Amino acid sequence: HVQLVESGGGLVQSGGSLRLSCAASGTIYSIKRMGWYRQAPGKERELVARITFTGVTNSGVTNYADSVMGRFVISGDNGKNTVYLQMNNLKPGDTAVYYCNSLIIDRNNLGPADYWGQGTQVTVSS
């Protein structure tokens, strides 16, 4: 059994910063990728940023949505099975529920599977 637990959401004024964390735990054999998606009311869930681990400690290939490029930074800590999302210069349009996502090989399964966190609310006031 694998679990993702998020933390760090909250209310912030426009231009402010927040840092989200997501820790994976359980019967993990290997973590291939970790990332963040978000869903605003009435909109579809969209990718915000993700990191695909290369096998080198805390190293990976990163991808960002165009809307957050230059403002958000994703990083990973292999030893802690944790991913972080540093969000700077936040805008009201960033308001959404942010979900952690990870592609993980469970020790009890034959192949990788997608896992999701419960979501954390980020609200940016103007």
N, C-alpha and C positions, 0 to 999 in steps of 0.2 A: 504494500500500500504506500502510495506517494501523496504528499500533501504540500501545497504552496501556501505560505502565509505572508500577506502583505502588510505594510505599515507605512505611515508617513503622510497620508492625505490630510486635508484640512481646508480651511478658509484663508485666503491671502488676497491682498490688494493687487491690482494691476501693476505690473513691473516688479513684483516680488518673486521670491524663490521658495521652492519646496524640494525635498528629497524623498523619493519613494524607495522602499526596500522590499525585497521579496526573497524569502528563504525557503528552500526546498528541503524536505526531510522524508525519512521513511526508507523503504527497501530500494535504494538507488544504487544501480550499478554504474551508470554513466549519464552525464548530462550533456546533450549535444548542443542545445540552444536555449536561451532564455530571453524573454522580451516583455514588452508592455503594449497592450492594446487599450483603447478607450472607447466609450460609448456615451454620447450625449443624448438627452431626451429627444425622441423622434428620429434619431439617426442610426445608421448601421455601425456596428463595431468596426474600428479601423486600427491598423497597425500604427504605433507611435515610434517605437524603436526596438531593435533586437540585436543580440550579439550571438554569433555562432562561434563556439569555442574551437580553437585550432589544435588543442592538445598541449600547448605551452602554457604554463601557469599564468592564470589571469589574463590570457591573451585571446583575442578573437576578432572576427570580422563583424563590423557594425553596419547597420542599415537604419536610416531615419526617414520618417515622413517629411515631405518637402515643407510642410507647415511648421515643423519644429526644428528644422536644420539650423544650426548656429545658436540655438537657445537651450536645447536639451542635450545632455550627455549621458550615455548608458555605459556602465562598467560592470565587471563581474569579478567575484572572488571565488575561485574554484574550491579552495580549501573549506570555505564556509557554505558552499552551494547557494550562494546569494548573488542577486543582481540588484543594481542600484540605478535609479533614474534621477539625475540632478536636473531640475527644471528651473531655468532662469528666465527673467523678463516675461513672466507669465501674463497672458492676455485673457480677457473674458471668454474668448472663443476656445480656450483650453479647458473650460469647465466641462467635466464629464466624470463618469465612474471609470477608474483605471484598473485594468485587470492584468495580472501577471500570467504569463504563458510560458510553458517550458516543454521541450521535446526531450523526454527522458527514457532511458532503458531501465526498466524495473528488473531487479534480480529475479523476480518470479515469472517474467514474461519472455517471449521469444524475440520481440522486436521493440523499437521505440514507439512511444505513444505520447500524445499531447495531453498536458495537464493544465488546469486553470485554477487561479486563486479565486477568492470570494469577491474581490473588488474593493476598492477604496475610493471614497468621494474626494474629488478636487474641485473646489469652487473658487473662482477668481472674480472679485468684485471690481467694478469700474470706478 
